[in-house]
């Protein structure tokens, strides 16, 4: 299993910023690198970011990798997309129907 996590160095100890899926006393290999900076992210190719997203095993890993994505959303409205999906599947919509008359 390989995971990437952020950690804070305090008092000579690395402290992960989120829980790890490890057994108590489990031995691991640690690779240390500086946190992602704007310059580091700018040098990553789109393929590398996609590869890192696909390699995620947990929500926490995915959340960390998505911090490398560009700030712009490209006009994508995730709430609208989720609402559309609920309409198509017959579930209760997330958003009120604007065309419905009171």
Buried (B, 14 or more C-beta within 10 A) or exposed (E): EEBBBEBEEEEEEEEEEEEEEEEEEEEEEEEEEEEBEEEEEEEEEEEEBEEBBEEBEBEBBBEBBEEBEEEEEEEEEEEEEBBBEBBEEEEEEEEEEEEEEE
